[in-house]
Amino acid sequence: MDTFTVSILNRYVKLLLETDEVLTNLCVTGEISGLTQNSFSGHIYFTLKDETSSLKAVCFKSSADKLRFVPKDGMEVILLGRVSLYERDGQYQVIVNDILPRGDGAQDKYRKHIIDKLKSEGLFEQEKKRPLVRFPNSIALVTGKDTAAAADIKQIISRRYPIVKLTVFPVYVQGVKAEMSIINAIQAINKSGGFDTVIIARGGGSKEDLYAFDSEAVVRAAAGLDVPFISAVGHETDIPIIDYVADVRAPTPSAAAEISVPDIYECLKRLLSSSDFMYGYIKKILILKKNIINELETSLINEISSKTKEARIKENTIKSFILSFSDEILSVLRDKISTCAVSLNNLSPLNTLARGYAYAEKNGIQVSSVHNITLHDDISLVLKDGFVECSVNNVRKERIYGQYQF
């Protein structure tokens, strides 16, 4: 009997497996379990199982990059590939070239599970929907690089509202890279900030092509956007799960572009129309106000004229009263002045002199007593019609009118 080493036996079995006509072009169905993707190599590892058995499967990066959807645990799938042996462990496995969903029912089951889960968390509630900014300054576009959808959106926005800033975040829109690519773009948008609206768009395709937008992780990331976003994935009849959390759903990428911005030319037309309306409206108001001012002016002039007339009448009345009162006062004052003048005239020394009296002055000072005069003083006698210069020869102190003067 021949003896084999473990390595040789494993290599022999591997050779048998890889040369078998059936096992080199294999289709096998089952449910995915324990799926992991190596972040460094990009290879996908998982177990495919049915009710009683399981087998290991690996989808190398070269094939994983071409997958049209992101495989998930619990999905019923069809593996296209070949059987091989991992020599080190002596374990056989399926080398996967492609993965297809096992009929619409499997994917529908997965979708329903995600929809029910997110709905129970309130992510689909209408109250969470935010209105779009009517006149955005900056829009972020998450879509495939150099795709027809990107070109349509750019062209429409540029035509309708050229003043807006459009920033494109290119992503993979299908295959295993799509999920993280879209999530990373959404996170970058939130981090950079400054956007008024986000558009997440992809052109039409098969159901498998749109699986990335049914991803729970992608939907949660989109629901966490800081600004309103428009979902425009696939054709009008396609409703991926991301549509349920979108603030606005657009049937196509072109429709999303139309919704996201106003038509600047329509805005200008409305502005001009509004300007004409406002001009006419303001003109009517000015005419109305002018008529009111004219009426007020006329009323004010009449009021002033009436008040002026009344004032003149009062002025004339007061003037007449003052003149009449002044004449009476002047008459009384004249009488008082005349009386005073007579009294003053009676008291005037000139009247006394006129009656034959005189008074003496010494050195220009009136002498009122003999005590102010000594013998031989020169004095003047003031008479009514002149002066008499005298020399005192004698001073007598005598009683005058019954009194003694000293």
C-alpha positions as CSV (number, residue, x, y, z in Angstrom):
1,M,0.0,0.0,0.0
2,D,1.3,3.4,-0.9
3,T,1.8,5.9,1.9
4,F,1.0,9.7,1.4
5,T,2.0,12.7,3.5
6,V,-0.8,15.0,4.5
7,S,0.4,17.7,2.1
8,I,0.6,15.4,-0.8
9,L,-2.9,13.9,-0.1
10,N,-4.4,17.4,0.2
11,R,-2.8,18.5,-3.0
12,Y,-4.1,15.3,-4.7
13,V,-7.6,15.9,-3.5
14,K,-7.4,19.6,-4.5
15,L,-6.3,18.5,-8.0
16,L,-9.2,16.1,-8.2
17,L,-11.7,18.7,-7.1
18,E,-10.4,21.4,-9.5
19,T,-10.5,19.0,-12.5
20,D,-13.9,17.6,-11.9
21,E,-16.2,18.8,-14.7
22,V,-19.2,19.4,-12.3
23,L,-17.2,21.0,-9.5
24,T,-15.4,23.5,-11.7
25,N,-18.5,25.2,-12.9
26,L,-20.8,25.1,-10.0
27,C,-24.1,26.7,-8.9
28,V,-25.0,26.1,-5.3
29,T,-27.8,27.7,-3.3
30,G,-28.1,28.4,0.4
31,E,-28.2,31.0,3.1
32,I,-25.3,33.3,3.9
33,S,-24.0,33.1,7.5
34,G,-21.0,34.6,9.4
35,L,-20.0,37.0,6.5
36,T,-16.8,39.0,7.0
37,Q,-14.8,41.1,4.6
38,N,-11.0,41.6,5.2
39,S,-10.5,45.4,5.3
40,F,-6.9,45.0,4.0
41,S,-7.2,42.4,1.3
42,G,-10.9,43.0,0.3
43,H,-11.7,39.2,0.3
44,I,-15.1,38.2,1.5
45,Y,-15.4,35.0,3.7
46,F,-18.7,33.4,4.7
47,T,-20.5,30.1,5.3
48,L,-23.3,28.9,3.0
49,K,-25.8,26.7,4.8
50,D,-29.1,24.9,4.3
51,E,-31.3,23.1,6.8
52,T,-28.8,20.3,7.5
53,S,-25.3,21.2,6.2
54,S,-22.9,24.0,5.6
55,L,-19.7,24.8,3.6
56,K,-17.1,27.5,3.5
57,A,-16.9,30.0,0.7
58,V,-14.5,32.8,-0.2
59,C,-15.0,35.6,-2.8
60,F,-11.6,37.1,-3.6
61,K,-11.3,40.8,-4.1
62,S,-11.1,40.6,-7.9
63,S,-14.6,39.0,-8.0
64,A,-15.9,40.9,-4.9
65,D,-15.4,44.2,-6.7
66,K,-17.6,43.0,-9.5
67,L,-20.6,42.0,-7.3
68,R,-23.8,43.9,-8.1
69,F,-25.0,44.0,-4.5
70,V,-23.7,43.7,-1.0
71,P,-24.2,40.2,0.4
72,K,-25.6,40.1,4.0
73,D,-26.1,37.5,6.6
74,G,-29.4,35.7,6.2
75,M,-29.7,36.3,2.4
76,E,-30.8,33.4,0.3
77,V,-28.3,33.4,-2.6
78,I,-26.9,31.4,-5.6
79,L,-23.1,31.0,-5.7
80,L,-21.4,30.7,-9.1
81,G,-17.9,29.3,-8.8
82,R,-15.8,26.2,-8.3
83,V,-14.9,23.8,-5.5
84,S,-11.3,23.8,-4.3
85,L,-9.4,22.7,-1.2
86,Y,-7.5,24.8,1.3
87,E,-4.4,22.6,1.6
88,R,-3.2,23.9,4.9
89,D,-6.4,22.8,6.8
90,G,-7.6,20.1,4.4
91,Q,-10.9,21.8,4.2
92,Y,-12.8,22.2,1.0
93,Q,-14.5,25.5,0.0
94,V,-16.3,27.2,-2.8
95,I,-14.3,29.8,-4.7
96,V,-17.0,32.3,-5.6
97,N,-17.0,34.1,-8.9
98,D,-20.4,35.8,-8.5
99,I,-23.3,35.9,-6.1
100,L,-26.9,36.2,-7.2
101,P,-30.0,36.6,-5.0
102,R,-32.1,33.5,-4.9
103,G,-35.2,34.8,-6.5
104,D,-37.1,38.0,-5.6
105,G,-38.5,36.4,-2.5
106,A,-35.1,36.3,-0.7
107,Q,-34.4,40.0,-1.3
108,D,-38.0,41.0,-0.6
109,K,-37.7,39.1,2.7
110,Y,-34.5,41.0,3.6
111,R,-36.0,44.3,2.5
112,K,-39.1,43.7,4.6
113,H,-37.0,42.9,7.7
114,I,-35.0,46.2,7.3
115,I,-38.1,48.3,6.6
116,D,-40.0,46.9,9.6
117,K,-37.0,47.4,11.8
118,L,-36.4,51.1,10.8
119,K,-40.0,51.9,10.8
120,S,-40.4,50.7,14.4
121,E,-37.6,53.1,15.3
122,G,-39.5,56.0,13.8
123,L,-37.1,56.8,10.9
124,F,-39.9,56.9,8.4
125,E,-42.2,59.3,10.3
126,Q,-43.6,62.2,8.2
127,E,-42.8,64.6,11.1
128,K,-39.1,64.1,10.5
129,K,-39.3,65.3,6.9
130,R,-37.6,68.7,6.4
131,P,-38.5,71.2,3.8
132,L,-36.0,71.9,1.1
133,V,-34.2,75.3,1.0
134,R,-36.0,77.4,-1.6
135,F,-32.9,79.3,-2.8
136,P,-29.9,77.1,-1.9
137,N,-26.4,78.5,-2.0
138,S,-24.6,75.1,-2.0
139,I,-25.7,71.6,-2.9
140,A,-23.8,68.3,-2.4
141,L,-24.3,65.6,-5.0
142,V,-23.6,61.9,-4.1
143,T,-23.6,59.8,-7.2
144,G,-21.4,57.7,-9.5
145,K,-18.4,59.3,-11.1
146,D,-18.8,60.3,-14.8
147,T,-22.3,58.8,-14.9
148,A,-25.3,59.8,-17.0
149,A,-27.1,60.7,-13.8
150,A,-24.3,63.0,-12.7
151,A,-24.2,64.7,-16.1
152,D,-28.0,65.2,-16.2
153,I,-28.1,66.7,-12.7
154,K,-25.2,69.1,-13.5
155,Q,-26.7,70.2,-16.8
156,I,-30.2,70.8,-15.3
157,I,-29.0,72.7,-12.2
158,S,-26.5,74.8,-14.3
159,R,-29.4,75.7,-16.7
160,R,-32.0,76.4,-14.0
161,Y,-29.9,78.0,-11.2
162,P,-26.3,78.7,-12.3
163,I,-25.6,80.8,-9.2
164,V,-25.6,77.7,-6.9
165,K,-22.4,75.9,-5.9
166,L,-22.6,72.2,-6.8
167,T,-20.1,69.9,-5.1
168,V,-19.9,66.3,-6.4
169,F,-19.0,63.4,-4.0
170,P,-18.3,60.5,-6.4
171,V,-19.1,57.1,-5.1
172,Y,-19.6,53.5,-6.2
173,V,-23.3,53.0,-6.7
174,Q,-23.3,49.2,-7.0
175,G,-21.2,46.2,-5.9
176,V,-19.6,45.5,-2.6
177,K,-17.7,48.8,-2.5
178,A,-20.9,50.8,-2.9
179,E,-22.1,50.6,0.7
180,M,-18.9,52.0,2.4
181,S,-18.3,54.5,-0.4
182,I,-21.8,56.0,0.0
183,I,-21.5,56.1,3.8
184,N,-18.1,57.8,3.7
185,A,-19.4,60.4,1.3
186,I,-22.4,61.2,3.6
187,Q,-20.0,61.4,6.6
188,A,-17.7,63.8,4.7
189,I,-20.7,66.0,3.8
190,N,-21.8,66.3,7.5
191,K,-18.2,67.0,8.5
192,S,-17.5,69.7,6.0
193,G,-20.9,71.4,6.5
194,G,-22.0,74.5,4.6
195,F,-24.5,72.7,2.3
196,D,-28.2,73.6,2.1
197,T,-29.3,70.4,0.2
198,V,-28.0,66.9,-0.5
199,I,-28.9,64.8,-3.6
200,I,-28.3,61.1,-3.5
201,A,-28.7,59.8,-7.0
202,R,-28.3,56.8,-9.2
203,G,-29.6,56.0,-12.7
204,G,-31.7,53.0,-13.5
205,G,-30.7,49.4,-13.3
206,S,-31.7,46.0,-12.2
207,K,-32.9,45.3,-8.7
208,E,-29.5,43.9,-7.9
209,D,-27.8,47.1,-9.1
210,L,-29.8,49.1,-6.5
211,Y,-29.2,46.8,-3.5
212,A,-26.7,49.3,-2.0
213,F,-29.5,51.7,-1.4
214,D,-31.4,49.0,0.5
215,S,-28.5,48.6,2.9
216,E,-29.4,49.3,6.6
217,A,-26.1,51.1,7.1
218,V,-26.5,53.4,4.1
219,V,-30.1,54.2,5.1
220,R,-29.1,55.1,8.6
221,A,-26.3,57.3,7.4
222,A,-28.6,59.1,5.0
223,A,-31.1,59.6,7.8
224,G,-28.4,61.2,9.9
225,L,-27.6,64.0,7.3
226,D,-27.6,67.4,8.9
227,V,-29.5,69.0,6.0
228,P,-32.5,67.9,3.9
229,F,-31.7,65.4,1.2
230,I,-33.4,64.2,-2.0
231,S,-33.3,60.5,-2.9
232,A,-33.3,59.9,-6.6
233,V,-32.3,56.3,-7.1
234,G,-33.4,54.2,-10.1
235,H,-36.5,54.7,-12.2
236,E,-39.8,56.0,-11.0
237,T,-41.1,52.5,-10.2
238,D,-38.0,51.7,-8.1
239,I,-38.4,52.4,-4.4
240,P,-35.3,51.5,-2.5
241,I,-35.4,51.8,1.3
242,I,-33.4,55.0,1.3
243,D,-36.5,56.7,-0.3
244,Y,-38.4,56.1,3.0
245,V,-36.0,58.2,5.0
246,A,-35.5,60.9,2.4
247,D,-36.9,64.4,3.0
248,V,-38.1,64.4,-0.6
249,R,-38.2,61.5,-3.0
250,A,-37.6,62.2,-6.7
251,P,-38.7,59.7,-9.4
252,T,-35.4,60.2,-11.4
253,P,-32.1,62.0,-11.0
254,S,-33.3,64.6,-13.5
255,A,-36.4,65.3,-11.4
256,A,-34.2,65.7,-8.3
257,A,-32.3,68.4,-10.1
258,E,-35.5,70.1,-11.0
259,I,-36.8,69.9,-7.4
260,S,-33.5,71.0,-5.8
261,V,-33.3,74.5,-7.3
262,P,-35.8,77.1,-8.7
263,D,-35.7,78.3,-12.3
264,I,-33.8,81.5,-12.1
265,Y,-35.5,82.8,-15.2
266,E,-38.9,82.2,-13.9
267,C,-37.9,83.9,-10.7
268,L,-36.7,86.9,-12.7
269,K,-40.0,87.0,-14.6
270,R,-42.0,86.9,-11.3
271,L,-39.7,89.5,-9.9
272,L,-40.3,91.8,-12.8
273,S,-44.0,91.1,-12.7
274,S,-44.0,91.8,-9.0
275,S,-42.0,94.9,-9.6
276,D,-44.6,96.2,-12.1
277,F,-47.4,95.3,-9.7
278,M,-45.7,97.0,-6.8
279,Y,-44.9,100.1,-8.9
280,G,-48.6,100.4,-9.9
281,Y,-49.7,99.7,-6.3
282,I,-47.3,102.2,-4.9
283,K,-48.4,104.7,-7.5
284,K,-52.0,104.3,-6.5
285,I,-51.1,104.7,-2.8
286,L,-49.1,107.8,-3.6
287,I,-52.1,109.3,-5.5
288,L,-54.4,108.4,-2.7
289,K,-52.0,109.9,-0.1
290,K,-51.6,113.0,-2.3
291,N,-55.4,113.5,-2.4
292,I,-55.6,113.0,1.3
293,I,-52.8,115.6,1.8
294,N,-54.5,118.0,-0.5
295,E,-57.7,117.6,1.4
296,L,-55.9,118.1,4.7
297,E,-54.1,121.1,3.3
298,T,-57.3,122.7,2.2
299,S,-58.9,121.9,5.5
300,L,-55.9,123.2,7.4
301,I,-55.9,126.4,5.4
302,N,-59.6,126.9,6.0
303,E,-59.1,126.2,9.7
304,I,-56.1,128.6,9.9
305,S,-58.1,131.3,8.0
306,S,-61.0,130.8,10.4
307,K,-58.8,130.9,13.4
308,T,-57.0,133.9,12.1
309,K,-60.2,135.8,11.5
310,E,-61.3,135.0,15.0
311,A,-58.0,136.1,16.3
312,R,-58.2,139.4,14.5
313,I,-61.7,140.0,15.9
314,K,-60.4,139.2,19.4
315,E,-57.3,141.4,18.7
316,N,-59.5,144.3,17.6
317,T,-61.7,143.9,20.7
318,I,-58.8,143.8,23.0
319,K,-57.2,146.7,21.2
320,S,-60.3,148.8,21.6
321,F,-60.6,147.8,25.2
322,I,-56.9,148.7,25.8
323,L,-57.3,152.0,24.0
324,S,-60.4,152.9,25.9
325,F,-58.9,151.8,29.2
326,S,-55.7,153.6,28.4
327,D,-57.6,156.9,27.8
328,E,-59.3,156.5,31.1
329,I,-56.1,155.8,32.9
330,L,-54.4,158.7,31.1
331,S,-57.2,161.1,32.0
332,V,-56.9,160.0,35.7
333,L,-53.2,160.4,35.5
334,R,-53.5,163.8,34.0
335,D,-55.8,164.9,36.8
336,K,-53.4,163.5,39.4
337,I,-50.4,165.2,37.7
338,S,-52.3,168.5,37.5
339,T,-53.1,168.2,41.2
340,C,-49.5,167.3,42.0
341,A,-48.2,170.2,39.9
342,V,-50.5,172.6,41.8
343,S,-49.3,171.2,45.1
344,L,-45.7,171.4,44.0
345,N,-46.2,174.9,42.7
346,N,-47.6,175.9,46.0
347,L,-44.6,174.4,47.7
348,S,-42.2,176.0,45.3
349,P,-39.8,178.6,47.0
350,L,-40.3,180.8,43.9
351,N,-43.9,181.4,44.9
352,T,-42.6,182.4,48.4
353,L,-40.2,184.8,46.9
354,A,-42.9,186.2,44.7
355,R,-44.9,187.1,47.8
356,G,-42.0,189.4,48.9
357,Y,-39.9,187.0,50.9
358,A,-36.1,186.4,50.5
359,Y,-33.5,184.0,51.7
360,A,-29.9,184.4,52.6
361,E,-26.9,182.5,51.3
362,K,-23.3,182.4,52.6
363,N,-20.7,181.2,50.2
364,G,-23.4,179.8,48.0
365,I,-25.0,177.8,50.9
366,Q,-28.4,178.7,52.2
367,V,-28.4,180.1,55.7
368,S,-31.2,178.9,57.9
369,S,-30.0,180.0,61.3
370,V,-28.2,183.0,62.9
371,H,-25.9,180.4,64.3
372,N,-24.4,180.1,60.8
373,I,-23.6,183.8,60.6
374,T,-21.0,185.9,62.4
375,L,-20.3,189.6,62.4
376,H,-18.9,191.0,59.2
377,D,-19.8,187.9,57.2
378,D,-20.6,188.6,53.5
379,I,-23.9,187.2,52.6
380,S,-26.3,187.3,49.6
381,L,-30.0,187.9,49.8
382,V,-32.0,186.1,47.1
383,L,-35.1,187.9,46.0
384,K,-37.7,187.1,43.4
385,D,-35.9,189.2,40.8
386,G,-32.2,189.2,41.8
387,F,-29.5,189.1,44.5
388,V,-28.4,191.6,47.2
389,E,-24.8,191.4,48.4
390,C,-24.6,192.4,52.1
391,S,-22.2,192.6,55.0
392,V,-23.4,191.6,58.4
393,N,-23.2,194.5,60.9
394,N,-25.1,192.9,63.6
395,V,-26.5,189.5,64.6
396,R,-29.6,189.3,66.8
397,K,-31.1,186.3,68.2
398,E,-34.8,187.0,68.6
399,R,-38.1,185.2,68.8
400,I,-39.9,184.8,65.6
401,Y,-43.6,183.7,65.4
402,G,-43.5,183.2,69.1
403,Q,-40.4,180.8,69.1
404,Y,-36.8,181.5,69.9
405,Q,-34.3,180.6,67.2
406,F,-30.7,179.6,68.2
